[in-house]
């Protein structure tokens, strides 16, 4: 992740915004909200008018897992925002915010008992997301801010992985964890050889996060040479780990695909 600087702004809120800054503009790419019961809410209200497609992806239990799955179109919207909710009970659902119509309901692992992969977001075409001046972004109140200043955005793609981890695993090397809702930050090289920025989030709004921490793992993929449409992809709503890891069993997940309308 070729971020030249990372700024974390703490306001004691349960409402988080992730932004990528370039040439004094901040492009907002993710809204992340925590409920008092420990639920996690994900959305992208930063395209304005966009095509938003909600699908269910099925992976067969054929002795191996591949990225090629069967997609079933569930719903979508041009005018209404889409929100995905991950609840402590293990239930997740994806809905249109305006109509409150729920397209996907799934039962997965309880957030109180689970550690591991919660969601993955892939995005490209940063310049098409809603932007504000960097000064304005960092001065906004009542929201936790994660601001990554980038060296370039042209032709870049980014992946954001949300992992739920045990807080004790970090406390020996990061005793400051939990003193604020947001941070610390550390970088490492991931198994694919890419530089990975890790941002720890430990909101005080819920007792779930007294022992756990959400880790955002952000990586930049190599620059692509051909023009490509801006896209925001969310993969979440996974089954229980004993199903996902058993390649003899079919499994499914929720996929949200958003592209801006020019």
C-alpha positions as CSV (number, residue, x, y, z in Angstrom):
1,X,0.0,0.0,0.0
2,X,1.8,3.1,-1.2
3,X,0.4,5.5,1.3
4,X,2.8,8.3,2.1
5,X,0.9,9.3,5.3
6,X,-1.9,7.9,7.3
7,X,-4.0,10.2,9.6
8,X,-6.4,8.8,12.2
9,X,-8.8,11.3,13.8
10,X,-10.6,10.3,17.1
11,X,-13.9,11.7,18.2
12,X,-15.2,8.8,20.3
13,X,-17.8,8.0,17.7
14,X,-19.3,4.7,16.4
15,X,-19.3,6.1,12.8
16,X,-16.2,5.7,10.6
17,X,-15.2,7.0,7.2
18,X,-12.3,5.7,5.2
19,X,-10.8,8.1,2.7
20,X,-7.9,8.1,0.2
21,X,-6.3,11.5,-0.4
22,X,-4.4,12.6,-3.5
23,X,-3.4,16.2,-4.4
24,X,-5.3,17.7,-1.5
25,X,-8.6,15.9,-2.3
26,X,-10.0,13.1,-0.2
27,X,-12.0,10.4,-2.0
28,X,-14.4,8.7,0.5
29,X,-14.8,5.0,-0.2
30,X,-16.3,3.3,2.8
31,X,-18.8,4.1,5.6
32,X,-18.4,1.7,8.6
33,X,-20.8,1.9,11.6
34,X,-20.9,-0.1,14.8
35,X,-24.0,-0.7,16.8
36,X,-24.3,-0.9,20.5
37,X,-24.9,-4.6,20.3
38,X,-21.7,-5.1,18.4
39,X,-23.3,-5.2,14.9
40,X,-21.3,-3.9,12.0
41,X,-22.8,-1.9,9.1
42,X,-21.1,-1.4,5.7
43,X,-22.1,0.9,2.9
44,X,-20.8,3.0,0.1
45,X,-22.8,6.3,-0.1
46,X,-20.0,8.0,-2.0
47,X,-21.0,7.3,-5.6
48,X,-24.2,9.3,-5.7
49,X,-26.3,7.9,-8.4
50,X,-25.1,4.3,-9.2
51,X,-26.1,0.9,-10.4
52,X,-26.2,-1.3,-7.3
53,X,-26.6,-5.1,-7.8
54,X,-27.1,-7.6,-5.0
55,X,-26.3,-11.2,-5.7
56,X,-25.9,-14.6,-4.0
57,X,-22.8,-16.5,-5.0
58,X,-22.8,-20.2,-4.8
59,X,-19.6,-22.3,-4.6
60,X,-20.0,-26.0,-5.2
61,X,-18.6,-28.6,-2.9
62,X,-16.7,-30.5,-5.5
63,X,-13.5,-31.3,-3.5
64,X,-12.0,-27.9,-4.1
65,X,-12.8,-24.2,-3.9
66,X,-12.4,-21.9,-6.9
67,X,-13.2,-18.3,-7.5
68,X,-15.7,-19.3,-10.2
69,X,-19.1,-19.5,-8.7
70,X,-22.7,-19.3,-9.8
71,X,-24.3,-15.9,-9.3
72,X,-28.0,-15.5,-8.6
73,X,-29.3,-12.0,-9.0
74,X,-31.3,-11.1,-5.9
75,X,-32.1,-7.4,-6.2
76,X,-30.6,-4.0,-6.8
77,X,-31.3,-0.3,-7.2
78,X,-30.3,2.8,-9.2
79,X,-31.5,5.4,-6.8
80,X,-31.4,3.8,-3.3
81,X,-28.3,3.1,-1.3
82,X,-27.5,-0.4,-0.2
83,X,-26.4,-1.4,3.3
84,X,-25.1,-4.7,4.6
85,X,-25.5,-5.5,8.3
86,X,-23.4,-8.1,10.2
87,X,-25.1,-8.9,13.5
88,X,-23.7,-10.5,16.7
89,X,-26.2,-13.3,16.4
90,X,-24.5,-14.4,13.2
91,X,-27.4,-13.2,10.9
92,X,-26.4,-10.9,8.1
93,X,-28.6,-9.1,5.6
94,X,-28.3,-6.7,2.7
95,X,-31.0,-4.1,2.1
96,X,-32.0,-1.0,0.1
97,X,-31.8,1.8,2.7
98,X,-34.8,3.8,1.4
99,X,-37.3,1.0,1.0
100,X,-35.9,-1.2,3.8
101,X,-36.4,-4.1,1.5
102,X,-34.1,-6.9,2.6
103,X,-32.8,-9.0,-0.3
104,X,-30.4,-11.3,1.4
105,X,-30.7,-12.9,4.9
106,X,-28.1,-15.4,6.0
107,X,-27.1,-17.2,9.2
108,X,-23.4,-17.3,9.8
109,X,-21.0,-17.4,12.8
110,X,-21.9,-15.2,15.8
111,X,-19.6,-12.3,16.1
112,X,-19.2,-12.9,19.8
113,X,-17.7,-16.4,19.2
114,X,-16.0,-15.8,15.9
115,X,-12.6,-14.7,14.8
116,X,-11.5,-14.5,11.1
117,X,-12.6,-13.1,7.8
118,X,-15.8,-10.9,7.9
119,X,-15.7,-9.1,4.5
120,X,-13.6,-8.1,1.5
121,X,-14.0,-4.9,-0.5
122,X,-12.4,-4.4,-3.9
123,X,-12.5,-1.0,-5.5
124,X,-11.0,0.9,-8.5
125,X,-11.4,4.2,-10.1
126,X,-10.9,6.3,-6.9
127,X,-11.4,9.5,-8.8
128,X,-15.1,8.7,-9.3
129,X,-15.9,8.6,-5.6
130,X,-17.3,11.6,-3.8
131,X,-14.5,13.9,-2.9
132,X,-14.0,16.8,-0.5
133,X,-10.9,18.9,0.2
134,X,-8.5,17.0,2.5
135,X,-8.7,19.9,4.9
136,X,-12.5,19.7,5.0
137,X,-12.4,15.9,5.4
138,X,-10.1,15.9,8.5
139,X,-12.1,18.8,10.1
140,X,-15.5,17.1,10.1
141,X,-16.7,16.2,13.5
142,X,-18.6,13.3,15.1
143,X,-17.0,10.7,12.8
144,X,-13.8,8.7,13.2
145,X,-11.6,9.4,10.2
146,X,-9.1,7.2,8.5
147,X,-7.2,9.3,5.9
148,X,-4.6,7.6,3.7
149,X,-2.6,10.0,1.5
150,X,-1.6,8.3,-1.7
151,X,1.3,8.9,-4.1
152,X,-0.9,8.2,-7.1
153,X,-4.4,7.0,-7.9
154,X,-4.3,6.7,-11.7
155,X,-5.1,3.1,-12.7
156,X,-4.9,1.7,-9.1
157,X,-7.0,-1.0,-7.6
158,X,-7.4,-1.5,-3.8
159,X,-8.5,-4.3,-1.6
160,X,-9.9,-3.9,2.0
161,X,-10.2,-7.0,4.1
162,X,-12.0,-6.9,7.4
163,X,-10.7,-9.4,9.9
164,X,-12.1,-9.9,13.5
165,X,-9.3,-10.8,15.8
166,X,-8.6,-11.3,19.5
167,X,-7.3,-8.1,21.1
168,X,-4.8,-10.0,23.3
169,X,-2.9,-11.1,20.2
170,X,-1.8,-7.4,19.7
171,X,-1.4,-6.1,23.3
172,X,2.1,-7.4,23.9
173,X,3.5,-5.3,21.0
174,X,0.8,-2.6,20.9
175,X,0.0,-1.7,24.5
176,X,-1.8,1.5,23.3
177,X,-4.5,-0.6,21.7
178,X,-7.9,0.2,23.2
179,X,-6.9,3.6,24.6
180,X,-8.7,5.1,21.6
181,X,-11.3,3.7,19.3
182,X,-9.0,3.9,16.3
183,X,-5.5,2.6,15.8
184,X,-2.7,1.8,16.0
185,X,-1.5,1.2,12.5
186,X,1.2,-1.2,11.3
187,X,2.5,-2.3,7.9
188,X,3.6,-5.7,6.8
189,X,4.3,-7.8,3.6
190,X,1.4,-10.2,3.0
191,X,1.8,-13.7,1.6
192,X,1.3,-12.4,-1.9
193,X,4.4,-10.1,-1.5
194,X,2.3,-6.9,-1.4
195,X,2.7,-4.2,1.2
196,X,-0.3,-4.3,3.5
197,X,-1.5,-1.5,5.8
198,X,-3.3,-2.7,8.9
199,X,-5.6,-0.4,10.8
200,X,-7.0,-1.6,14.1
201,X,-10.5,-0.5,15.2
202,X,-11.7,-1.1,18.8
203,X,-14.9,0.9,19.3
204,X,-16.0,1.4,22.9
205,X,-19.7,1.4,21.9
206,X,-20.0,-2.4,22.4
207,X,-18.8,-4.9,24.9
208,X,-18.0,-7.2,22.0
209,X,-14.9,-5.1,21.3
210,X,-13.7,-5.3,24.9
211,X,-11.9,-8.5,23.8
212,X,-11.9,-8.2,20.1
213,X,-10.6,-5.8,17.4
214,X,-11.6,-5.3,13.8
215,X,-8.5,-5.1,11.6
216,X,-8.7,-3.4,8.2
217,X,-6.1,-4.9,5.9
218,X,-5.5,-2.5,2.9
219,X,-3.4,-3.4,-0.1
220,X,-2.9,-1.8,-3.5
221,X,-2.7,-4.0,-6.6
222,X,-0.3,-3.3,-9.4
223,X,-1.4,-0.6,-11.9
224,X,-3.5,-1.8,-14.8
225,X,-2.8,-0.6,-18.3
226,X,-6.2,-0.6,-19.9
227,X,-9.1,1.8,-19.1
228,X,-11.5,0.3,-16.6
229,X,-14.8,1.4,-15.1
230,X,-14.9,2.5,-11.5
231,X,-16.3,-0.3,-9.3
232,X,-17.0,-1.1,-5.6
233,X,-17.3,-4.8,-4.8
234,X,-18.3,-6.2,-1.4
235,X,-18.0,-9.9,-0.5
236,X,-19.5,-10.9,2.8
237,X,-22.2,-13.0,4.5
238,X,-20.0,-16.1,4.7
239,X,-21.2,-19.4,6.1
240,X,-19.8,-20.9,9.3
241,X,-16.1,-21.8,9.1
242,X,-16.7,-25.5,9.3
243,X,-18.7,-25.2,6.1
244,X,-16.4,-22.9,4.3
245,X,-13.3,-25.0,5.0
246,X,-15.0,-28.3,4.1
247,X,-14.5,-28.4,0.4
248,X,-17.0,-31.3,0.1
249,X,-19.8,-29.0,1.1
250,X,-21.4,-26.2,-1.0
251,X,-21.2,-22.7,0.5
252,X,-22.5,-19.3,-0.4
253,X,-21.8,-15.6,0.2
254,X,-23.3,-12.2,-0.6
255,X,-21.9,-10.0,-3.3
256,X,-22.7,-6.3,-3.8
257,X,-21.5,-4.7,-7.0
258,X,-21.7,-0.9,-7.4
259,X,-20.8,1.2,-10.4
260,X,-21.4,4.9,-10.8
261,X,-23.7,6.4,-13.4
262,X,-21.9,9.1,-15.2
